[in-house]
Amino acid sequence: MASDALLHLGDLPIEAALVLCCATTAATPVRTELASDLAPRVRSWDRVVDIAKRHAVLPLVHRYLKLECPTAVPEEGLAKLRRQWQLIILYNRHLTAELVRLMGLLKAAGVPAVTFKGPVLAAMAYGSIELRQFSDLDILVRKADLPRVAEILTAERYLSPHTRREGLATGYFQEYEDAFVGPDGLGAVDVHWNLTPRSFRFAPDEEGLWRRAHRVDLEFGKVTAIAPDDLLLYICVHAAKHGWVTLGSICDVAETVRARPEIDLMGILDEATALGSRRMFLTGIYLAHELVGAPIPADLVTIARGDRAVAALAGRVAGQLFRGATQGRADFDPWAVPIRSIEGARARMRYIVRRMLAPTMGDYELIPLPAALFPLYWVIRPFRMAVQYGPRLVRGSSNSSNA
């Protein structure tokens, strides 16, 4: 159950507390008793569905209530959860079959590719693609193979928002992925040549990741995926980059650890320390242990709990996890968690500067300059950022002063 160290269930709305209680594959008597107590007091099952979907844990919530305390849940509530779960399954199966097909096409074309997140995370950590929500596919390729990959996906009627691909090929801009939307807008494929942007380079080294990649058996065939240790560290870095905004990210950490008892957590901590992502990894581990009961070794929990920066960051994430914009969450809060996740003033400043000022393909496509004039984008981008975020920043400051 959620630990009082980070979050008091009594402070949450009944619907949010029920979602948090049921977001796991590991049933316990205490958890089931609490869920059985909360379920009859739910005022809106539509709200339960909305929270569970938004936090990408609806399959877990549906499964827990159906298997562990079905008599405590009104049929209307189970029916609403079941309908959404069935839609998620259909979409997951479509994406999984498409992943196997596309990876096969790349292999046939002689293009090395490794997949991560999505269906392989569901299979490796949850044991089934039916228990995890995912909205797209992620594939890592060599940068030199990008033109060939784009050619293959375009032939399969996938479309990229990057209309000026010559700019992407220069490597000047801070993009690290190319998002392709599937036929009829159904599904998307994010083609990565790096795991994270240059402003947030704390994930495992891609070359080592390629060496440690292994085969994963999915329902529709086998694909090459990143190794569990790499996946766990990546999950923590990726979630930190986005501000740990969903419970699903925390469950990904917990279920990966639960499904892989042989995983070398202390070894990952050593690697994270060398990469500058120690705080990110410990925060993920601590959140998973305290909020959803991940089986983390006591010595590692002690390390995380004893790190004041980790404890403060985890407390901030837990406190805002179920807080909506109308309940005081600032528009720019997603910036705060990534900044606090980075260790060292110099590294934080580098992140802020690159995130705010480093040119992107959006700048290039808006004003396509010749390569000799690319440095001008460092001047153009601040104006674009001011137009995009200025009104939100003013509103956020106004809301804070009126609070």
N, C-alpha and C positions, 0 to 999 in steps of 0.2 A: 504494500500500500504506500501511498504518498507519505513521505516523512514530514513531520511537523517542522523539521529543520529548514525546509524550503517553502512549503505550501500547506496551509490549513484547509482541508476539504470543507470545513464549515464556513469558510469565507467565500466559497464558490456557489453560484446558482446550482440548484439540484441537477439540472440537465448537464452542466459542465462536470460536476462531481461524478455523475454516473459514467460519462464518457471516459474520464480519467481512470476510474475504477476498473473499467472493462477493457482498456486498451492494452491487452496482453494475451499471449497464447498460454500463459501459465496460471491456471486456476489455483486458488488457495481457499481454505475454509473461511478465513477472515475476509478476504476480498469478496467471496460469494455472499457471505452474510451481509456485508455492507451494500452490495449491489441489490440484494433482495429487499433491503430496507429503503434504498433510494428509489428504485423503479416505481413503486406504487405512489410515490409523492411527486412524480414528474407531472408538470402542468402542461407541457407541450412536447409531444413526440416529434413534431416537425422541427422543433428547436434542437432536440437531441440529434436528429438526422443532419441538420445544418451544421452543428458543431462538429460532429463526427466526420462529415465529409470535408469540411474546411480544414480539419486537422489531419486528414488522410488516414483515419483509423476506423472508418465505418465497418469494414469487413471484420476487424477484431471485436468491435462492440457487438455487432450482430451475432457473431459466433459465441461470444461469452454468454450473452443473455439467453440465447437459444439453448445452449448446452447446460449451463450451470443453474439458471434460475428462471426457467420459462413460465412457471406458474405465477411469478411475481410481476410479470409484464403483461399488460392488456394485449389482446390479440391485435388491436389496431396498431399498437406500437411496434410489435414484431413484424406486422405486415408492411409497415412503412420502411422499416429497416431492411426487410427481405427484398422489397422491390428495388431499392437503391443498390443493394449488394448484387442482385442479379444483373443489373445494368453494368456495374463495375466489372463483374466476371466476363460479360460479353466483350467489353472494351479491352480488358486485360488479355483475353484469349486472342483477339484480333491483333493487338500489338505484339504479343509473343510470337504468333505465327509469322507476322511480318518481320520481326527481328531475325528469326531463323532463316527466312527467305532471303533477306537482304545480306546477311552475313554469308550465306551461300553464294550469292552473286559476286560479292567482293572476293571471296576465296577463289571462285572460278576465274576471276579476272586477274588473279595474282596479287591482290591488294591485301596486305596483312591488316587485321582489324581486331580490336579487343573491345568487348562491351562491358558496361558497369551500370549500377543502379537498376531501375526498371525490373524486368522479369527475372534477371539473374540474382538481384538482391532479394526478391520475393522468394525465389527457389532456395537460395543459399541460407537465408536467415529465417524465413517463415515456413519453409517446407512446402509451399504451394503458392501459385500465382493468384489464388483466390483469396488470400489473406492480406494482401498489401495493395494499396491504391498507388497507381503511377499513371502519369499523363502523357509520357513521351518515351522515346528510346535514346540512349546515349552510346555512341560508338567512338572509340579512339583510333585514329589512323596516323600515319606519318605525314608530316606537312607536305612532303614532296608528292604524296599521292592524292592531295586534295583535288586537283583538276580531274583526275580519273574518277574519283569518288563522285564528284559533282556530275560528271558525265553519266555515270551509271544511274544515279538517283533521278536525274532529269529524264532519262529514258524511261524510268518507271513512273513518270508523271509527278514527281516531287518538285516543289517550287521553293526557291530560296528568296528571302527578302533582299539579298544583296544583288542589286542589278549591275553593279560595276565591279565585277570580280577581279579586274586587273588591280584594283586597289588592295583587295584582300590578299592577293598573291605577293604584294611587296613586303608583307610582314611588318610594316611600319606602325600599323594601328594596333590597339590593345585587344582586339578580338582574339579569342582562343577557341571559338567554335563557330560553326555555320549551321543555322537552324533551317531545316527543310520541312515544309508542310506537305502532308500526304494528299493524294487525290481526293477531291471533294472536301478538303479540310479535315479529313478523318485521320488523326494521329500525326505525330511529328517526329523527326529524327534530328537530334543534335549531333553533328559531326565535329568532334574535338581533335585538335592536334596538341593541345595542352589540357591538363585537368582543370586548371584554374587560370584566371587572368594574371598578367604580370604584376598587377597591383596587389595580388593576394597569393603569392607563390609559396605556400606552406604545405602543399600536398606531397605525397611520395614522388620521387624522381621518376619520370616516365620511362627512362631506359631500364631501370630496375624493375619497374612494373611490367614491362614487356617480357623480361626474362622470367618473372615469377607467374605469369598468366597460366591459367589451366582451363581444362574443358569442363563445362557444366551441362548437365543433361536437363533439357527443358521438355515440356510435353510434346513439342513438335520437332525436336531434334537437338543436337548438341551445338554449343557455341563456345568460343574462347572468351573467358572473362578474367577480370583481375582477381588476384588471390585474396582470401578472406582477411589477412592481416592488412594488406593495402586498402581493401575496401573499408574496413573499420576506421582507419585513420582518415581516409578520404571523406567518409560520412561526417566525421566530426569537423573537418576543415570546411567542407561544403556548407554544413548547417551554420557554422560560425560566420561564414561569409554572408549568409542570408539573414543572420540575426536570430537563429533558433526560433523561428516564428510558428512552427507547427509541432504538435505533439508527435506526429508521425516520424519526424527526424529523430526524436529521442527514442521512440520505439524501435527504429532501425538499429540504433546502437544496442539497445537491450536484447533484441531478438538475435542479432549477430553473435553477441557474447553467449547467449543461452544456447544457440544452435551449435556453437563451436567451442566446447569446453577445453579443447586442446590449444586454443589460440594463446599466443604468447603476449599477454597484455603488458608485462614489464618490458619486454623487448620492443613493443610498439612505443611505449613511453620513452625509451631511449632514443628511438628513431625520431619521434616527434620533437624531443629536446634538441636534437641535432638540426632539425629542419626549421626550428622556430615556432612550432605548433604545439608545444607542450601544454600551454594553457587551454588551447582549443580541445585537445584530446582529454585532458583531465575534466574539463567542464562537461563534455559529453558523457564521460564515464560517471561523473557525480550526478548529473541529471537523470541518467538512466537508472542508477541505483536508488536514488531518493524518490523519484516520481513514479516509476513503474516496476520497481523491485528487481532490477537486473542483478544476476548473481555475480557481483564483482568481489574479488578477494579482499579481505579486510585490510591488508596492508596497503593496497592501492586506494581504497576508500579513505584510509587515514591520511595518505599523501594528499589526496584531493581536498579533503575537509580541512587539512592543516594549511593549505595554501590560501591566504587571505584574498588574493585577487580572484582565484577560482571560485571560492565560496561566495564572494560578493557578486560575481558575474552570474553564477548559477541562480542565486537568489533573485537577481534582476530578471532573468529569463523566466523563472517560475512565476514570479509576481505578475508578469505582463502576458503570460501565455494565453489566458482566457479573457483578457481585457480588450474590449473593442475600442474603436476610435472615439465613441461617445462617452467612454469611461476614463478619458484622460490620457490615452496613448498618443504621444506626439507624432506628427507626420514624419519627423526625421529620426524617430527612435531606431529604425533598422540600421542607421549609421552607427549608433552608440555601441551596440553589441560587437560588431566587427572591430571597431576601434579598440574597445576594451579587451578583445581577444588577442590582440597583437601585443607582444612583449617588447618593451623598449621604446623610448620616445622617438628615436631616429626611424625605426621601422614603422611606427604609427604615422609619423609625418610623411614618410615616403608613400604610404598607402593613401593618405588623404590627398596628397598632391597628384598622384597618378590617377586616382579615381575621379578627381575633380577636373584635372587639366589634360591628362593624356588623350591624344586624339583617338577617335573611334571611326568606324566605317560610316556612322551616321553623319559625322562631319564631312567626310570625303564625298558621300553621295549627295549631300546638300550643296557643297561647293567643291567640285572635282578639280583640284589644282594639279599641275605637273609635279613630278617627284622633287624637282629642285626647290619647290616652294612649300613642301610639306611642313617645314618648321613653323610656318604661319598658322597651322592648325592649333598650336599651343596658345595663340592669341584669340583665334576664332572660338575655341571651345568654351572659355569662360563666359562669353556672351550667350552661347546656347544654354549653358547650365543656368545662368541667371534668368533667362526667359522660362526655362522648364521648371526650376525649383523655387525661384524667387517668391511667387505668390504663396506657395505652400509654406515657405519659411516664415513669411510675414504672418500668415494665419496661425502658424504654430506658436510664434512669439506672442501674438495677441491673445491666443487661448491661454498660454502660460501666465501672462500678466493679469488675466481676468479670473484665473482660478482662485 
